[in-house]
């Protein structure tokens, strides 16, 4: 995490919870404890936290933010198992199925489409599994960042307007 990224996170915090600001003496400690994470992931985690109706208070520890960043939406092993099942059932010459998980659609496209995927895909090959794992995580992170940008665009103008009532 960069200092500029952290400043953006702190500004969002102050905008969302003005009466429950992160104490000045804690800002540096939180930055140190979250410093190994990506700026966008931490920002997205705080946006996600703020948009959760079950969480009316800001995070009480850096660990709560880290848990949101590290929380897997779906394990990559479940995704590759689903893809292997669909490849076996449908085959190279079948119609490309609609995938529920957008990350699987992105993976199919990155492999050159359905037929090329079916030609190359072997869920038992350790190299294919490692490449799938990395790609799946990258797509999930990108989706989270995109979601936070969309949410951010909708709330940040309201936060910056200066209206008190």
C-alpha positions in Angstrom: 0.0 0.0 0.0 1.2 3.5 -0.8 0.8 6.5 1.4 -1.4 8.1 -1.3 -3.6 5.0 -1.4 -3.8 5.0 2.4 -4.7 8.7 2.4 -7.6 7.9 0.0 -8.8 5.1 2.4 -8.7 7.5 5.4 -10.6 10.1 3.4 -13.3 7.6 2.6 -13.4 6.5 6.2 -13.9 10.1 7.4 -16.5 10.7 4.8 -18.6 7.7 5.6 -18.2 7.8 9.4 -17.4 11.5 10.3 -18.4 10.9 13.9 -16.3 7.8 14.3 -13.1 8.8 12.7 -10.0 6.7 12.9 -7.9 8.3 15.8 -4.9 10.2 14.6 -2.6 8.0 16.7 -3.9 4.9 15.0 -3.6 6.0 11.4 0.1 5.1 11.2 -0.3 1.7 12.9 -3.2 0.7 10.7 -1.1 1.7 7.6 1.7 -0.5 8.9 -0.6 -3.4 9.5 -2.3 -3.2 6.1 0.8 -2.0 4.2 1.4 -5.3 2.3 -2.1 -5.1 0.7 -3.0 -3.4 -2.6 -4.4 0.1 -2.3 -7.4 -0.7 -4.5 -8.2 -3.9 -2.5 -8.2 -2.0 0.8 -10.3 0.8 -0.6 -12.7 -1.8 -2.1 -12.9 -3.6 1.2 -13.8 -0.4 3.0 -16.4 0.5 0.4 -17.8 -3.1 0.8 -17.8 -2.7 4.6 -19.6 0.7 4.3 -22.3 -0.7 2.0 -23.1 -3.7 4.2 -26.3 -2.9 6.1 -25.3 -5.3 8.9 -22.2 -3.2 9.7 -23.3 0.2 11.1 -19.9 0.8 12.7 -16.5 1.2 11.0 -14.1 -1.7 11.3 -12.7 -2.0 14.8 -9.3 -3.5 13.8 -7.1 -3.8 10.7 -7.8 -7.5 10.8 -11.4 -6.9 9.9 -10.4 -5.0 6.8 -7.8 -7.8 6.0 -10.6 -10.4 6.4 -12.7 -8.6 3.8 -9.7 -8.4 1.4 -8.8 -12.0 1.8 -12.3 -13.4 1.9 -12.6 -15.6 -1.2 -15.9 -15.3 -3.0 -15.5 -18.9 -4.2 -12.6 -21.2 -3.9 -10.7 -21.6 -7.2 -10.8 -25.4 -6.7 -14.6 -25.3 -6.9 -14.4 -23.2 -10.1 -12.0 -25.5 -11.8 -14.1 -28.5 -10.8 -17.2 -26.9 -12.3 -15.3 -26.1 -15.5 -14.0 -29.6 -15.8 -17.5 -31.0 -15.4 -18.9 -28.6 -18.1 -16.0 -29.5 -20.5 -16.7 -33.2 -20.0 -20.5 -32.9 -20.5 -20.5 -30.5 -23.4 -17.3 -31.3 -25.3 -15.5 -29.4 -28.0 -18.3 -29.5 -30.6 -21.1 -28.6 -28.3 -22.5 -25.1 -27.8 -20.5 -23.0 -25.4 -22.5 -23.1 -22.1 -23.6 -20.0 -20.2 -21.3 -19.9 -17.2 -22.8 -18.5 -13.9 -19.4 -17.3 -12.7 -18.1 -14.4 -14.8 -14.5 -15.4 -13.9 -15.0 -18.7 -15.8 -16.2 -16.8 -18.8 -13.1 -14.6 -18.7 -10.9 -17.7 -18.4 -12.6 -19.3 -21.4 -12.0 -16.1 -23.5 -8.4 -15.9 -22.3 -7.8 -19.4 -23.5 -9.0 -18.5 -27.0 -12.7 -19.5 -26.8 -14.6 -22.7 -26.1 -13.0 -25.0 -28.7 -9.5 -24.1 -27.9 -10.2 -24.4 -24.2 -11.5 -27.9 -24.7 -8.5 -28.9 -26.8 -6.0 -27.7 -24.0 -7.9 -28.1 -20.7 -6.8 -30.9 -18.4 -7.8 -30.2 -14.8 -5.4 -32.9 -13.6 -2.3 -31.1 -15.1 -0.5 -29.2 -12.3 0.5 -26.5 -14.7 -3.0 -25.9 -15.9 -4.3 -25.9 -12.4 -1.7 -23.3 -11.3 -2.4 -21.1 -14.3 -6.1 -21.4 -13.7 -5.7 -20.6 -9.9 -3.7 -17.4 -10.7 -6.0 -16.3 -13.5 -9.1 -16.9 -11.4 -7.7 -14.8 -8.5 -6.7 -12.0 -10.8 -10.2 -11.9 -12.3 -11.8 -11.9 -8.9 -9.6 -9.0 -7.8 -10.4 -7.1 -10.9 -14.1 -7.6 -10.4 -13.8 -6.4 -6.8 -11.9 -3.3 -7.9 -14.5 -2.6 -10.6 -17.3 -3.0 -8.1 -15.6 -0.5 -5.8 -15.1 2.0 -8.6 -18.8 1.8 -9.5 -19.9 2.1 -5.9 -17.3 4.9 -5.4 -18.6 6.9 -8.3 -22.0 6.8 -6.9 -21.1 7.8 -3.3 -18.1 10.0 -3.7 -19.8 13.0 -5.3 -22.3 12.9 -2.5 -19.5 12.8 0.1 -17.6 15.7 -1.5 -20.6 18.0 -1.9 -20.3 19.5 1.6 -24.0 19.5 2.2 -24.8 19.1 5.9 -28.5 18.5 5.4 
